[in-house]
Amino acid sequence: MDMPDIPRFESVLQADVPKGREGKHKRIITALLEDIRKLKVGSALKVPLAELPDSKENIRSALSRAAAQQGLNIATSSNEEFLYIWCAES
């Protein structure tokens, strides 16, 4: 028996498709990038993990994507309490 050719997913007009990433991390990522740009050479941001709105892994991923889009080369490290972020040498 042949199945009818029915789409499984809803369709929308391309004009109605959201453009860009305005995700849930936008506020924290924007703030971190602003602070990173103000760092003196040899310094790092020390961000308490308890103040992050999501896991350090998710914030680190979102930050890496945003930094790359802006041409920033950043590095990160962390321990049980803090996420450290700095500008890496090119």
N, CA, C and O of each residue as an XYZ file, in Angstrom:
360
protein
N       0.835     -1.167      0.000
C       0.000      0.000      0.000
C       0.887      1.240      0.000
O       1.752      1.376      0.865
N       0.690      2.126     -0.937
C       1.466      3.356     -1.032
C       0.979      4.375     -0.013
O      -0.222      4.548      0.193
N       1.951      5.057      0.631
C       1.618      6.117      1.591
C       1.474      7.421      0.827
O       2.245      7.660     -0.102
N       0.523      8.271      1.177
C       0.408      9.570      0.521
C       1.642     10.417      0.824
O       2.265     10.271      1.876
N       1.976     11.277     -0.083
C       3.159     12.134      0.050
C       2.812     13.364      0.896
O       2.643     14.468      0.379
N       2.712     13.143      2.204
C       2.348     14.219      3.130
C       3.591     14.625      3.911
O       4.274     13.769      4.474
N       3.895     15.938      3.952
C       5.058     16.384      4.722
C       4.885     16.072      6.212
O       3.778     16.131      6.747
N       5.976     15.747      6.854
C       5.949     15.467      8.290
C       6.007     16.732      9.131
O       5.555     16.747     10.276
N       6.562     17.788      8.562
C       6.770     19.013      9.325
C       6.029     20.172      8.686
O       5.790     20.195      7.478
N       5.674     21.128      9.520
C       4.981     22.328      9.080
C       5.921     23.175      8.225
O       7.136     23.147      8.424
N       5.373     23.917      7.289
C       6.194     24.831      6.499
C       5.827     26.270      6.847
O       4.703     26.566      7.252
N       6.801     27.150      6.677
C       6.590     28.584      6.917
C       7.230     29.346      5.775
O       8.067     28.809      5.050
N       6.837     30.591      5.619
C       7.469     31.440      4.617
C       8.882     31.777      5.066
O       9.132     31.957      6.257
N       9.799     31.861      4.121
C      11.179     32.182      4.475
C      11.269     33.541      5.152
O      12.131     33.751      6.005
N      10.402     34.454      4.787
C      10.406     35.781      5.409
C      10.093     35.709      6.900
O      10.444     36.620      7.650
N       9.436     34.635      7.336
C       9.072     34.478      8.742
C      10.089     33.685      9.557
O       9.891     33.467     10.752
N      11.174     33.252      8.920
C      12.208     32.487      9.612
C      13.097     33.453     10.391
O      13.593     34.423      9.817
N      13.313     33.208     11.702
C      14.173     34.094     12.494
C      15.602     34.083     11.955
O      16.120     33.039     11.559
N      16.217     35.234     11.946
C      17.598     35.368     11.476
C      18.498     35.671     12.665
O      18.142     36.460     13.540
N      19.651     35.047     12.688
C      20.629     35.307     13.740
C      20.291     34.578     15.025
O      19.217     33.992     15.164
N      21.221     34.624     15.954
C      21.035     33.946     17.228
C      20.737     34.982     18.307
O      21.615     35.749     18.702
N      19.529     34.998     18.767
C      19.144     35.856     19.878
C      18.727     34.943     21.023
O      17.647     35.099     21.591
N      19.582     34.001     21.353
C      19.240     32.971     22.310
C      19.218     33.432     23.749
O      19.391     34.613     24.048
N      19.002     32.482     24.628
C      18.856     32.764     26.048
C      20.151     33.243     26.693
O      20.120     33.760     27.809
N      21.285     33.084     26.022
C      22.569     33.485     26.586
C      23.013     34.869     26.136
O      24.092     35.320     26.521
N      22.216     35.542     25.341
C      22.646     36.803     24.735
C      23.146     37.815     25.764
O      24.198     38.424     25.570
N      22.406     37.999     26.852
C      22.784     39.030     27.837
C      24.141     38.725     28.470
O      24.999     39.605     28.528
N      24.348     37.507     28.941
C      25.613     37.169     29.599
C      26.769     37.172     28.607
O      27.864     37.625     28.941
N      26.546     36.680     27.403
C      27.610     36.638     26.401
C      28.022     38.047     25.995
O      29.211     38.333     25.858
N      27.046     38.923     25.802
C      27.348     40.314     25.465
C      28.170     40.978     26.565
O      29.143     41.677     26.284
N      27.773     40.755     27.820
C      28.504     41.338     28.951
C      29.929     40.790     29.032
O      30.877     41.547     29.247
N      30.078     39.486     28.860
C      31.417     38.885     28.918
C      32.314     39.425     27.803
O      33.475     39.752     28.048
N      31.788     39.520     26.594
C      32.595     40.024     25.477
C      33.004     41.477     25.703
O      34.125     41.863     25.371
N      32.110     42.281     26.263
C      32.463     43.677     26.566
C      33.601     43.727     27.574
O      34.545     44.501     27.412
N      33.515     42.900     28.618
C      34.570     42.887     29.634
C      35.883     42.321     29.088
O      36.957     42.803     29.446
N      35.807     41.317     28.237
C      37.013     40.741     27.643
C      37.765     41.796     26.835
O      38.993     41.863     26.880
N      37.024     42.615     26.102
C      37.656     43.660     25.288
C      38.375     44.706     26.153
O      39.277     45.389     25.668
N      37.990     44.835     27.407
C      38.587     45.825     28.311
C      39.771     45.275     29.104
O      40.440     46.020     29.821
N      40.029     43.978     28.978
C      41.112     43.364     29.740
C      42.479     43.897     29.330
O      42.737     44.171     28.158
N      43.336     44.034     30.317
C      44.730     44.354     30.035
C      45.425     43.071     29.593
O      45.018     41.979     29.990
N      46.453     43.190     28.790
C      47.221     42.024     28.350
C      47.740     41.285     29.571
O      48.285     41.894     30.492
N      47.570     39.988     29.575
C      48.023     39.168     30.689
C      46.985     38.981     31.784
O      47.253     38.309     32.780
N      45.792     39.570     31.615
C      44.726     39.437     32.603
C      43.629     38.516     32.093
O      43.502     38.289     30.890
N      42.835     37.986     33.022
C      41.713     37.115     32.678
C      40.495     37.519     33.502
O      40.624     38.016     34.621
N      39.327     37.300     32.939
C      38.093     37.461     33.712
C      37.952     36.264     34.637
O      38.304     35.143     34.269
N      37.443     36.499     35.825
C      37.191     35.447     36.816
C      35.695     35.496     37.114
O      35.237     36.331     37.895
N      34.940     34.600     36.491
C      33.485     34.629     36.554
C      32.988     33.514     37.479
O      33.254     32.339     37.224
N      32.271     33.869     38.548
C      31.730     32.835     39.432
C      30.712     31.958     38.688
O      29.774     32.472     38.079
N      30.900     30.660     38.739
C      29.978     29.737     38.065
C      28.563     29.881     38.597
O      27.599     29.685     37.856
N      28.427     30.220     39.872
C      27.105     30.366     40.480
C      26.307     31.519     39.857
O      25.082     31.555     39.969
N      26.996     32.458     39.203
C      26.317     33.602     38.589
C      25.947     33.365     37.126
O      25.306     34.212     36.505
N      26.345     32.225     36.578
C      26.022     31.932     35.180
C      24.596     31.402     35.073
O      24.156     30.636     35.930
N      23.858     31.809     34.011
C      22.470     31.371     33.869
C      22.312     29.951     33.324
O      21.192     29.460     33.187
N      23.426     29.297     33.014
C      23.389     27.944     32.456
C      24.696     27.258     32.840
O      25.521     27.844     33.541
N      24.887     26.042     32.395
C      26.122     25.321     32.716
C      27.327     26.019     32.098
O      27.213     26.730     31.100
N      28.482     25.798     32.716
C      29.695     26.419     32.169
C      29.966     25.918     30.758
O      30.500     26.660     29.933
N      29.607     24.675     30.468
C      29.825     24.129     29.120
C      28.982     24.868     28.082
O      29.472     25.204     27.005
N      27.723     25.117     28.406
C      26.853     25.819     27.466
C      27.273     27.276     27.294
O      27.244     27.801     26.180
N      27.661     27.930     28.380
C      28.114     29.319     28.296
C      29.423     29.387     27.518
O      29.604     30.274     26.684
N      30.327     28.465     27.783
C      31.605     28.427     27.064
C      31.379     28.241     25.562
O      32.038     28.896     24.755
N      30.472     27.375     25.189
C      30.172     27.146     23.766
C      29.585     28.394     23.118
O      30.004     28.798     22.034
N      28.612     28.999     23.793
C      27.990     30.211     23.241
C      29.012     31.339     23.140
O      29.020     32.088     22.163
N      29.870     31.460     24.145
C      30.902     32.497     24.140
C      31.900     32.267     23.016
O      32.296     33.217     22.342
N      32.311     31.036     22.805
C      33.262     30.726     21.731
C      32.681     31.073     20.362
O      33.374     31.639     19.517
N      31.411     30.734     20.143
C      30.754     31.073     18.868
C      30.704     32.582     18.653
O      31.041     33.081     17.579
N      30.276     33.302     19.693
C      30.143     34.753     19.578
C      31.499     35.429     19.391
O      31.624     36.361     18.597
N      32.511     34.966     20.118
C      33.852     35.543     19.991
C      34.398     35.314     18.584
O      34.984     36.220     17.991
N      34.212     34.128     18.056
C      34.687     33.825     16.700
C      33.996     34.710     15.678
O      34.634     35.181     14.736
N      32.706     34.943     15.850
C      31.974     35.814     14.927
C      32.522     37.234     14.957
O      32.475     37.943     13.952
N      33.038     37.646     16.103
C      33.588     38.996     16.251
C      35.094     39.051     16.013
O      35.712     40.104     16.169
N      35.676     37.934     15.642
C      37.103     37.900     15.360
C      37.982     37.915     16.599
O      39.166     38.242     16.511
N      37.428     37.568     17.744
C      38.207     37.509     18.981
C      38.731     36.098     19.188
O      37.996     35.125     19.019
N      39.984     35.990     19.548
C      40.578     34.700     19.864
C      40.645     34.602     21.382
O      41.492     35.235     22.012
N      39.760     33.814     21.964
C      39.718     33.708     23.419
C      40.118     32.313     23.869
O      40.097     31.354     23.098
N      40.481     32.233     25.138
C      40.782     30.950     25.779
C      40.037     30.929     27.104
O      39.733     31.974     27.679
N      39.748     29.723     27.580
C      39.034     29.592     28.848
C      39.649     28.471     29.680
O      40.310     27.569     29.164
N      39.409     28.561     30.963
C      39.762     27.501     31.901
C      38.727     27.583     33.021
O      38.025     28.586     33.150
N      38.637     26.541     33.817
C      37.680     26.591     34.917
C      38.106     25.649     36.029
O      38.917     24.744     35.836
N      37.532     25.893     37.197
C      37.644     24.968     38.313
C      36.245     24.792     38.889
O      35.266     25.085     38.202
N      36.124     24.332     40.103
C      34.805     24.071     40.672
C      34.011     25.340     40.945
O      32.791     25.274     41.094
N      34.669     26.489     41.015
C      33.996     27.729     41.395
C      33.950     28.799     40.313
O      33.019     29.604     40.280
N      34.944     28.819     39.426
C      35.071     29.944     38.497
C      35.322     29.494     37.060
O      35.892     28.434     36.799
N      34.871     30.345     36.145
C      35.224     30.240     34.727
C      36.172     31.398     34.451
O      35.839     32.554     34.710
N      37.345     31.090     33.930
C      38.347     32.105     33.598
C      38.366     32.286     32.079
O      38.353     31.309     31.329
N      38.397     33.535     31.638
C      38.366     33.839     30.206
C      39.383     34.918     29.912
O      39.480     35.900     30.649
N      40.147     34.747     28.836
C      41.136     35.746     28.449
C      41.322     35.732     26.944
O      40.891     34.807     26.255
N      41.970     36.775     26.446
C      42.310     36.855     25.026
C      43.559     36.030     24.804
O      44.587     36.229     25.453
N      43.446     35.109     23.880
C      44.588     34.257     23.556
C      45.437     34.948     22.493
O      44.947     35.772     21.720
N      46.709     34.597     22.472
C      47.582     35.153     21.453
C      47.220     34.546     20.115
O      46.896     33.362     20.016
N      47.280     35.372     19.093
C      46.913     34.911     17.743
C      47.952     34.010     17.148
O      47.790     33.541     16.022
